[in-house]
Amino acid sequence: MGRLILELDEVVQQRWSALAKRAGHESVEVFLAEKLSSEVSEDFEQNAELEALLLERINDPRPSIAYTPDLIRDIARKVLGEVDAKGT
């Protein structure tokens, strides 16, 4: 396991300590370790989802979509048409 050392001034330390206690953790270190671990896990999950979508599109036998002004106008028309149809 890696090691991270943070030096916090007293006010910041007290604030983190209060947050840790409110969250039911025994120490700031445990609280921050859990927070960092969950953030990293979420990032990896989101990246994995994005990677899967990109690979799916890369391996898709259909032709690529040309990003042109006409494409943008078509999308805008569809979106605006849906908005008008819903009355919003």
C-alpha positions as CSV (number, residue, x, y, z in Angstrom):
1,M,0.0,0.0,0.0
2,G,1.2,3.5,-0.8
3,R,1.8,6.1,1.8
4,L,0.7,9.8,1.6
5,I,1.8,12.4,4.1
6,L,-0.2,15.6,4.5
7,E,0.8,18.5,6.7
8,L,-2.3,20.5,7.6
9,D,-2.4,23.7,9.6
10,E,-4.3,23.5,12.9
11,V,-7.6,25.0,11.7
12,V,-7.8,22.7,8.7
13,Q,-6.9,19.7,10.9
14,Q,-9.7,20.6,13.3
15,R,-12.2,20.9,10.5
16,W,-11.2,17.5,9.0
17,S,-11.3,16.0,12.5
18,A,-14.8,17.2,13.0
19,L,-15.9,15.9,9.6
20,A,-14.3,12.5,10.4
21,K,-16.1,12.3,13.7
22,R,-19.5,13.2,12.2
23,A,-19.0,10.5,9.6
24,G,-18.2,8.0,12.3
25,H,-14.5,7.5,11.6
26,E,-11.9,7.0,14.3
27,S,-9.4,9.4,12.7
28,V,-8.8,11.9,10.0
29,E,-6.5,9.5,8.3
30,V,-9.1,6.7,8.1
31,F,-11.7,9.2,6.9
32,L,-9.5,10.6,4.1
33,A,-8.2,7.2,3.1
34,E,-11.8,6.1,2.6
35,K,-12.7,9.2,0.7
36,L,-9.8,9.0,-1.6
37,S,-10.4,5.3,-2.2
38,S,-14.0,5.8,-3.1
39,E,-13.1,8.7,-5.5
40,V,-10.5,6.6,-7.3
41,S,-12.9,3.7,-7.6
42,E,-15.6,5.9,-9.1
43,D,-13.1,7.4,-11.6
44,F,-12.0,3.9,-12.6
45,E,-15.6,2.8,-13.1
46,Q,-16.5,5.9,-15.2
47,N,-13.3,5.4,-17.3
48,A,-14.2,1.7,-17.8
49,E,-17.7,2.6,-18.9
50,L,-16.3,5.2,-21.3
51,E,-13.7,2.8,-22.6
52,A,-16.4,0.2,-23.3
53,L,-18.5,2.7,-25.2
54,L,-15.5,3.8,-27.3
55,L,-14.4,0.3,-28.0
56,E,-17.9,-0.6,-29.0
57,R,-18.0,2.3,-31.5
58,I,-14.5,1.6,-32.8
59,N,-15.5,-2.1,-33.5
60,D,-18.9,-1.1,-35.0
61,P,-19.0,-2.0,-38.7
62,R,-21.1,0.9,-39.6
63,P,-19.4,3.9,-41.2
64,S,-18.1,6.7,-39.2
65,I,-20.3,9.8,-38.5
66,A,-19.0,12.9,-40.3
67,Y,-19.1,15.9,-37.9
68,T,-20.4,18.5,-40.3
69,P,-22.6,21.7,-40.0
70,D,-25.4,19.7,-41.6
71,L,-25.2,17.0,-38.9
72,I,-25.4,19.7,-36.2
73,R,-28.4,21.4,-37.9
74,D,-30.1,18.0,-38.1
75,I,-29.5,17.3,-34.4
76,A,-30.7,20.8,-33.5
77,R,-33.9,20.4,-35.6
78,K,-34.6,17.1,-33.9
79,V,-34.0,18.4,-30.4
80,L,-35.9,21.6,-31.0
81,G,-38.8,19.6,-32.6
82,E,-38.9,17.3,-29.5
83,V,-38.9,20.4,-27.2
84,D,-41.7,22.0,-29.2
85,A,-43.7,18.8,-29.3
86,K,-43.5,18.5,-25.6
87,G,-44.6,22.1,-25.2
88,T,-41.5,23.0,-23.1
